[in-house]
Amino acid sequence: MATHRLRPGVAARALLLALACALCAAAAGDPRTAVAGQSCAPGEAVSGSVLADNFVPSMDDLNTNVSANGFGFGTSAVGTAGPNTVFGLGQCLRDLSPLDCKLCFSEVRSLLPKCYPRVGGRLFLDGCFGRYANYSFFGEAVGPADATVCGSGTNYTANPRGFANAVRAALANVTDAAARGDGFAVGSADARGARAFALAQCWGSLNTTACAQCLRAAAGAAAGCAPATEGRALYTGCYLRYSTRLFWNVNATAGSGSSAGNHGIVWILLGSFLGAFIIVLIIAFLAWKKGVLRREKQSKSFIDMYGDGVSARIAQSSLNFKYEELRKATNYFDPANKLGQGSNGAVYKAVLPDGKEVAVKRLFLNTREWVDQFFNEVELISQVRHKSLVKLLGCSVNGPESLLVYEYYFNKSLELFLFDASRSRKLTWIMRVDIIQGIAEGLSYLHEESETRIIHRDIKASNILLDDKYKPKITDFGLARAFAEDMTHLTTGVAGTLGYMAPEYVVHGHLTEKADVFSYGILVLEIVTGKRCSGSIGSHGGQALLTKVWNHYKDNTVERVVDRSIYEDTIRDEVLHTLQIGLMCAQANPGDRPTMTKVVELLRSHKHDVEIVLSDPPFLNVEGVEDIKQGEHSSLLSTHSAPSVSGSSRSYLSGR
């Protein structure tokens, strides 16, 4: 084998180059998640719960868009036109790698919700930015919330006047380069032996003119920080920073033509001798590590923010999972691993270190109300065990946001199958009957068989998971309530999903098990018909389905309302029997609704002589009213009979 020797000069240059590359790689591995500044809009939402209902999916969409865009930029908008619509914008600085961008924006998702229920908020990290508001702000360049943050306690003392000149020159360089180019630039400048490094970034939603306007205003403000060794301008449409040290990821910017002075910086590094590189590497690593540890100490955990009560017991129990372990198991909440969207957060598929697949529910809004829902869900579901209830494996309470860990179900939710034309065919009539039966058994257990009497409050298709054999599992107990044996009802804030909610609960806030029975009845109608009960705002979705089924039932034409993909004349009696049970559960008067134990009995019955009276179901006036969550008022809701339906109907439950 031939042996090749490098000449001493070549060997030295190769070693220097290798060390320089190592230094670059170290810089590229820092997502720069230190908080530069955060501000929240002064006003609170007209309807905080509706804002939250839009906020969670808006931030989820934003994360997906930022990750999918090669430039680390994305926007989102969720909600109908009005004060509760949520617009979002996210931007990673252009020198961050895709992985660093994902890590940085993960911090944005954790910290930005601290502004909720304010109508808007901004969060500047040194590596990325996030903002939300209840109006479209994407074209804004400057505004009243613009701020300058100067490094405190550390000034450049060797030559303050020269350093101030270097700062102004460096800021001017990157401002001009970014404005003329693609909105991003890094560079440096020297003056009388003092050197300043600077970075400029415009958000991707701005045009060239607006970008230049923002950067020039920001540069003038940031320059006023000198002789402080650090200065940042946190502006509506851009971010600008200067420092006495090179703080960006060199390997991501060295070949960029948009940066004035980049090549000079690289050659300065390469021109240093071996010992200097080693020292720089050691110092850079120690400084970075110290900064990470400092940020970890400063980052308040879930327990720090909300007390240790229940959380301390969880942390010491077998339910406890490490936050960082779960974050890695979801690949840092990668949108590709997202399984679905719940009422208070997203659910992700995760693979634990031992290879076990689980589902991780991420509670996105860490306000007191949502934290209470989190612990409510942990406490209630950890006490119950039934084949039709999702199994809670544990949770995490030691990180900046709360996480729930459940068993993973391959087929995800009933909603994904029921309302998808291609998938609904997989749900045969026999499978649908089994699902209806299983849900009824699960609710019967919650209401009458478990040690703690529990009302779920949000029974709907998206909260029913299907295992590999399409057996149902009731999930999402965030809104559930324990119910004492000696209580007739609870009077509480209205929470749930309009269309599934019982009229006495919507109008008066009276909560009993019969509210779950009503929701179950509507879900039965959905499973049989394959149609959603709740449509777009103003479409009277819940009323439309109930009216349609009721009218076909009275006209003895139920075959016209059944999902065509599964209907055959041979199952007509079974269909009629099941629809009657659904309609009975959806009666206006809660006293006319059966218990879930009775429903289980009726579903198993093959008798034709079970007589019941079905009166007109309730109909809700939902014009202009969105889904109701905790604490919403119900002054716009009323019950009445459909004009085309009058009187009551006597019928017999026919056997399956």
TAURSUL-V226973 format. One record per run of one state. SS is the DSSP state (a for helix, b for strand, c for the rest). FROM is the first residue (numbers start at 1). TO is the last residue. If there is no record, write none. Layout:
SS_FROM_TO / SS_FROM_TO
//
This chain:
c_1_7 / a_8_28 / c_29_34 / b_35_40 / c_41_43 / b_44_44 / c_45_47 / a_48_68 / c_69_72 / b_73_78 / c_79_85 / b_86_92 / c_93_97 / a_98_115 / c_116_117 / b_118_118 / c_119_120 / b_121_125 / c_126_127 / b_128_133 / c_134_146 / b_147_150 / c_151_154 / b_155_155 / c_156_159 / a_160_180 / c_181_183 / b_184_191 / c_192_193 / b_194_202 / c_203_207 / a_208_223 / c_224_227 / b_228_228 / c_229_229 / b_230_234 / c_235_237 / b_238_243 / c_244_249 / a_250_253 / c_254_261 / a_262_270 / c_271_273 / a_274_298 / c_299_301 / a_302_306 / c_307_308 / a_309_315 / c_316_319 / b_320_320 / c_321_322 / a_323_329 / c_330_334 / a_335_337 / b_338_341 / c_342_344 / b_345_351 / c_352_356 / b_357_363 / c_364_367 / a_368_381 / c_382_388 / b_389_389 / c_390_391 / b_392_396 / c_397_401 / b_402_407 / c_408_412 / b_413_413 / a_414_418 / c_419_420 / a_421_424 / c_425_428 / a_429_449 / c_450_453 / b_454_455 / c_456_460 / a_461_463 / b_464_466 / c_467_471 / b_472_474 / c_475_480 / b_481_482 / c_483_489 / b_490_491 / c_492_493 / b_494_494 / c_495_502 / a_503_508 / c_509_509 / b_510_511 / c_512_512 / a_513_529 / c_530_540 / a_541_554 / c_555_557 / a_558_560 / c_561_568 / a_569_585 / c_586_589 / a_590_592 / c_593_595 / a_596_604 / c_605_609 / b_610_615 / c_616_618 / b_619_620 / c_621_631 / b_632_632 / c_633_638 / b_639_640 / c_641_647 / b_648_653 / c_654_656
//
